[in-house]
Amino acid sequence: MKIRSFYYAVLCALMVTAGFASCSDDDDDNPAKQPEVPAVEKTDWRDSTLVKMADTRAFILNEGSIGLNNSNMIYFDWKKDSISDRCIYEQQNAKVLGDTGNDICVFGDVMIATVNGSNYISLMNKYGVELERVSFEETAWGKVRNVAVEAYGSDTLAYITSYGNSDRKDEASKGYVSIWKLTGNKLIYQVSVEVGRYPEGVVAVNGKAYVAVSGWGLERSVAIVEMGVATPKNVEVMGNPDNMLLVGDRVFVQGYGDAYDYPWGELNTTTGEFTQLGSANAFAAYQNTIYTAYSETNWTTYETTTTLSSYDLTTGRTNTAFFKNVPEEIISSSVYSVSVNQYTGDIYIATTDFVSDGKIYKFAANGNYESTFSSNGVNPAKIVFVK
């Protein structure tokens, strides 16, 4: 679970207990229709046709709430904008996803999800059928966090960040990135590298992994892990870095900042210099444009104000007017994630009140608002798209 989300969840829960209105009502303005996803009677749970799905499919990873074992994966057809209200992972595998699904990525014909509370990584096919599960419970790597995958030479490598086994932030906790080779339907462990306290987001390009080392506020670096090099290089970026973004071979970082002003910017992979470009809680990219959401909450009034923007990597300009006809409820909601359909350029803004099902707002590639639907789960952390 995102660190800020824990505090928001507690506050929102207290507000609900005290009689405040819920931050969202997912049932009132959900135009999406339920798709036909009938179960096919099969005895083999690895059969990808167990649940019929469109070729143009996407999966929402809903993080859930810490300790409630309510993470899920929701399938929707991104061409028809029709969404299921049932967890596709549970349908395909006859078991729940677990506690606090943190990250998911698609690479080739497989998906990899990291489940923080239950502490495992799941290798699935593109229909959500689990091919292999790797537990981190009996290792020195500690709680699993985020994942990135890249093709490097003739290999496909997965980079997994994890917290190490210390639960106290004042200790020199050994956070790791472990490297795995994807061979067929198996993840084969290669090596683990200590990167610093509480590593979070990770991206990988050209045999190098770039890891946000948050330290829960006690670190301010990105660790650069290079294949064949035992010791990573740490470069300073900001206080408490959290998320990483890769656009081509350019690396971008987002974090909480020393003053919780949520800076984001670019890490020059040649010089190691970081340049701040703005403020954002979440970001995603399509081609040469980065889309950002910046949610600020006044903790005296509990009012949230969100600003949506685009940033042109070619011109270096920020456009706060890119998103058009933005529903007013987005402006007063907390954005939890931003995802982009790489096949269409459509942008999906996910909001949360931290206690009930989130909302997904779809914008076309030109910035026009199109539709709203429920995430059918708490804290929509990421959406991945398949074709």
PEVENFEN-V674197 format. One line per field, one symbol per residue. ss: DSSP state (H for helix, E for strand, - for the rest). phi: phi as a letter, one per 40 degrees, with the letter a starting at -180 (. if undefined). burial: # if it has 16 or more other ideal C-beta (glycine too) atoms within 10 Angstrom, else .. A space follows every 10 residues. Layout:
ss->???
phi->???
burial->???
//
This chain:
ss->--HHHHHHHH HHHHHHH--- ---------- --------E- ---------- E-----EEEE EE-------- EEEEEEE--- -EEEEEEHHH HHH----E-- EEEEEEE--E EEEEE----E EEEEE----E EEEEE----- -E-EEEEEEE EE--EEEEEE EE-E------ ----EEEEEE EEE--EEEEE EEEEEE--EE EEEEE--EEE EEE-HHH--- EEEEEE---- --EEEE---- EEEEEEE--E EEEEE----- --EEEEE--- ---EEEEEE- -EEEEE--EE EEEEEEEE-- --EEEEEEEE EE----EEE- ---E---HHH H--EEEEEEE ------EEEE EE----EEEE EEE----EEE EEEEEEEE-E EEEEEE-
phi->.cdccccccc cccccccchc cccabcccbb ccccccbccb cbcccccccd bcbcccbabc cccgbdgcfb cabbcacccc fbbcbbcccc ccbfacchbg ccaaabagcb bbbbbcccga bbcbccbgcc cabbcbccbc cgccbbaaba cbgcbbbbbb cacgccbbcc cccccbbbbb ccbgbbbbcb abbcbhcfcb cabaafgbbb bcbcgfgbba bbcbbbdgbc bcbbbcbacf cbbbabbgbc bbbbacgcbf bfcaabcccc cgcbbcbiba caaabafbbb bbbbbbbccc bgcbbbbbab bccccgbcbc bccbfcddcc cbbcccabbb cccbgcbbcb babgbbdcbb bcbcccgccb abaccfacfc cabbbba
burial->##.##..##. .#..##.... ..##.#...# .#..#.#... .......#.# #.##.##### ######...# ########.. ####.####. ###...#### #######..# ########## ####.##### ..##.#..#. ########## .#...##### ####...... ..######## .#....#... .######### #####..### #####.#### #####.#... .#.##.#### #######..# #######... .######.#. ...#..#### ######..## #####.#... ...#.##### #.#....... .##..#..## ..######## #....##### ########## ###...#.#. .######### ######.
//
